[in-house]
Each structure stands twice: as structure tokens, then as C-alpha cells.
């Protein structure tokens, strides 16, 4: 997962937005946990369980990549106190509280 923070004046819409990329090495559910841990400056194991906010298996299934039937869309939810947006382009946006 790659963290590419965007800040006002540097190409992003919000000074509070943190942008991460996920790839096939880790499912979106794992990438969300890593992203929120990263901007919270916490170990991923210290976070609340993701399943208390969204079904991790369903999240992964929504964005399962299939060249024959590509998925286009996004899902947003709260995780801990952060707004998380996962999109089919392999991007996760995290907005701090």
C-alpha cells in the first residue's frame, strides 16, 4: 500500500484528506486497516475490529478484481472516527475526525 497524502495547494481537494493505494497484494479490508493505522500513528492491532463498522468479507468481495467483469464504484463508511472511502480504482481516501 502506498500513502500519497494530498494537501491543499498540492493537488488535493482537502487539507485533511489522506490518499492510499491498494493493490492485489492485500485486499481492501487489510488496506483500510493499514491506512487508518498509518494516519492515526497507531499499530493496526490497536484499532477496533473492522467488522464492527463494515463486513470485511463483503468489502473485499465488492472490489474483487476480474478482468472479464470490472467493478466500478465506491463504498464509504466510518472506521473508528475516520471517514473512509474505498473505490474500484484501487484508492482509499481517509479523512481524520
N, C-alpha and C positions, 0 to 999 in steps of 0.2 A: 504494500500500500504506500502510496506517495502522498505526502502532505504538501499542498500548494496553497498556502494562506494568501488570501486576497484582502487588500485593504483599500479604503477609499483613495482614489488617485493612482492606484496601481492596477486598474482593470477590473475591479470587482464592484458589485452593486452595494455592498455594505461593509463598513469597517469591522463589523463583528462576525462576518462570515468566514468560516474555515472550510476549505475545499480539499477533499481527499479523493484519490482514485483507487478503485478496487479492480482486481483482475481475477483471472481464473485460478490463481494460486490459493485464494481464500474466498469463501463465499461471502456475500454481502453482510450476513449476520455477524461474522467474525470481524469484518472490516469496520462495521459500525461500532462495535465494542472498542476496537483499537483506536478509532478516530476520536471517540468521546474521551477515552482514557488519555489520549495524547493532549488534547486541549485542556483537560482537567488537571493535567500533571499528576495523574494517579496511575497505579498499576491496574491493568484490566481486571484482575481478580478482586479488586476493591470495589468495583462498581456493582450496583444492583443487578440481579439476573435480568437479561434482556427479555426473557419470556414474561416478565411482569408488565411489559409495555407493548410488546408485539410478539407474534408467534414466529420464532426464528426459522423454523422449517418452512412456513408459508412464505416468509420474506425471501428465502433462498429459492424456493420453487418459482416464485413470480419472476425472478430475474435469471432463471436458468437459461444459459445461452445455447441456442440451437440455430445453426446457420440456415436451416430449411424454414424455420418459423421464428424470425427475430421478434423480440419483445420490444415494444416502445411504450414507455410510460414512466411514472414515478410514484413513490409512496412516501408520505410524510407522517411522522409521529413524534411524540415526546419520549425521550430516554433520559432518565434522571431529570434534570431541569432543562435539558437542551432540546431544541427543535432539530430534528434530523430529517433530511430529505435524501432519499436514495433514488437515483434514476438509472434507466436502462443503458445509458451511455458509459456506465462504469464509474459514476461520480457520486460522492457523498458530500452533502453540504451540512455543516453543523453550526448551529447558532447558539452561542452561550446564553445562559439565563440573563 
